[in-house]
Amino acid sequence: MTRIRRKHSPEFKLKAVMEILKGEKTATQLAGELRVHPIVLSDWKKHFLEVGVQIFEKPRKTSKTGEGGREKAELFEQIGRLKMENEWLKKNWSH
């Protein structure tokens, strides 16, 4: 008999992790109520504790400016090339 793999929403996972962190029930009891394996709950908890710190970090502006800075540098490079071509054409046009 094959088991169908269920997908749980992020909201469901968060509620489950919050229940584990409350400590009112053991992971095994909660897993039985939610009909998920206790190892799955511990994985969700571990992931939450690793990634949860990012919630309180301030967004960094360097990623946006880094991308914009790269684009700006490319544009300045293109402007420089066009200026050189323009000057070359001006010099060679009169001949």
C-alpha positions in Angstrom: 0.0 0.0 0.0 1.5 3.3 -1.1 1.2 6.4 1.0 0.4 9.7 -0.7 2.7 12.5 0.3 0.8 15.4 1.9 1.9 19.0 1.5 1.4 21.3 4.4 1.0 25.0 4.1 3.5 27.4 5.7 0.8 28.5 8.1 0.2 24.9 9.3 3.9 24.4 9.8 4.2 27.6 11.8 1.3 26.7 14.0 2.9 23.3 14.6 6.3 24.7 15.5 4.7 27.3 17.8 2.9 24.5 19.6 6.1 22.6 20.0 7.9 25.7 21.4 5.1 26.3 23.9 6.1 23.0 25.5 2.6 22.1 26.7 2.6 18.9 24.7 5.4 16.5 23.6 6.4 16.3 20.0 5.0 12.8 19.9 1.6 13.9 21.2 1.4 16.8 18.9 2.5 14.7 15.9 -0.3 12.3 16.7 -2.9 15.1 16.8 -1.6 16.7 13.6 -1.1 13.3 11.9 2.5 14.0 10.9 5.7 12.1 11.9 7.6 13.4 14.9 10.8 13.7 12.8 9.0 16.0 10.4 8.0 18.2 13.3 11.6 18.3 14.5 12.8 19.2 11.0 10.3 22.1 10.9 11.4 23.3 14.3 15.1 23.1 13.4 14.4 25.0 10.1 12.4 27.6 12.0 15.1 28.2 14.5 17.8 28.5 11.8 15.8 30.8 9.5 13.6 32.6 12.1 16.5 35.0 12.9 16.1 36.6 9.5 12.6 37.9 10.4 14.1 40.5 12.7 17.1 41.5 10.5 16.8 44.9 8.8 16.7 44.6 5.0 20.0 45.4 3.4 20.1 48.0 0.7 23.4 46.8 -0.7 21.7 44.1 -2.7 19.6 46.6 -4.6 22.3 49.1 -5.0 24.8 46.5 -5.9 22.6 45.4 -8.8 21.9 49.0 -9.8 25.6 49.9 -9.4 26.5 47.1 -11.8 23.9 48.4 -14.3 25.2 51.9 -13.9 28.8 50.8 -14.5 27.7 49.1 -17.7 25.9 52.2 -18.9 29.0 54.4 -18.1 31.2 52.0 -20.1 28.8 52.2 -23.0 28.8 56.0 -22.9 32.6 56.0 -22.9 32.7 53.7 -25.9 30.1 55.9 -27.8 32.1 59.1 -27.0 35.3 57.5 -28.4 33.5 56.4 -31.5 32.0 59.8 -31.9 35.4 61.5 -31.6 36.9 59.1 -34.1 34.1 59.8 -36.6 34.6 63.5 -36.2 38.3 63.3 -36.9 37.9 60.9 -39.9 34.9 62.6 -41.4 36.7 65.7 -42.6 39.3 63.6 -44.5 
